Amino acid sequence: MRAALIAPTPESIEECLPGLAEAADLLGRVQQELAEGGPRDIVLEIHALRREIAGLKRLIGGGAAFYRGWARLLGAAAGGYTPSGEAAPVVPAQSISIRG
């Protein structure tokens, strides 16, 4: 997950999402068990960790939205707009040409 925060590419961000979802699910289950009689300090730590994970989720969502926005801008600059008014999708090059 740290690599996604240091070099936030769309791929590295997407790789983090399943782990974050699993962690959130497990924390929910532990929190429920502790709420039924667990030590108070552990419950407070879990609440703090849950807030941190929620912050990471917002950060990852913001990064993904940022890259989607850039993709729309690049699509509009390279290919114009579709008949529905959306930016044309960015199409990766199919071949590479090297001269020299």
N, C-alpha and C positions, 0 to 999 in steps of 0.2 A: 504494500500500500504506500510505503514511503516513496517509492519510485514514481508513483502517479502524482504525488504532490511536488516532487522535485522537477520532473519532466512530464507535465500533464498532457500527454497525447490522448486523443480519443480512445485509442486501443488500451492504453494503460489504465485509463479511468474506468472503462467498461470491465476490465479484468478484476477490479476491486469490488464491484457491486455485489456479486454473489457472496463473497466473504463478509461484507458488511451486513447483508440481509441475514445471513446465518448467525452472525454475532448478535445482532439485534434480537433475533428470535430466542437465542440461548439466554441472553440477558433478561428477556421478559420472563422466561421460565424460572430462572434463578431468583429474580425479584419476587415472583409470586410465592415461591417456596419460602423465601426469607420473610416475606410479609406475614406469613403464618406463624412467625415466632423466632426468626433469626436475629442475630446480634445487630444492634442499631448502627454501629460503625460500618459494618459491611453493607448494610442497606444504603447508607449515605454515599459510600464509595461507588456503589452500583448506579445510583442516581447521577452522580457526577460523570461516570463513564458513559452513561446513556446520553447525557447532554453533549459530551464530546463527540460521540458517534453521530448524533443528529447534526452537529456543526460540520463534521466531515461530509455527511450526506448532502448538506446544502452547498458546500464547497465543490464537491464533485458535480452536482447538478448545475452549478453556475459555470464550471469549466466546460461541461458538455454543451450547454446553451451557447457559450462563447464560440466554440468550434463550429456548431451548427450555423451560427450567424455568419461566421467567416465563409463557410461553404456556400451559403446563399449569396453573399457578396461576390465571391469568386465566380459562381455560376452565372450570375447576372452580367458580370464584366466579360466573361469568356463566351457565353452562349446566349445572352439576352434573356428574354422572358418567354414562358410558355403561353399558349392561348388563354389559359385560365388566370394569367397574371402573376404566377409564381416564377421565381428565379429558375433558370435552366439548371438542371443538375450538373455537378462537376463530373466530367468523364475523364478517367485516368488515361494516359497515353497507352496505346496498344503496342508500340514498338519504340526502340531507341536507335538513333542514328549517330554514329561517331565518325568524324572526319579528322584527318590529320596525318 
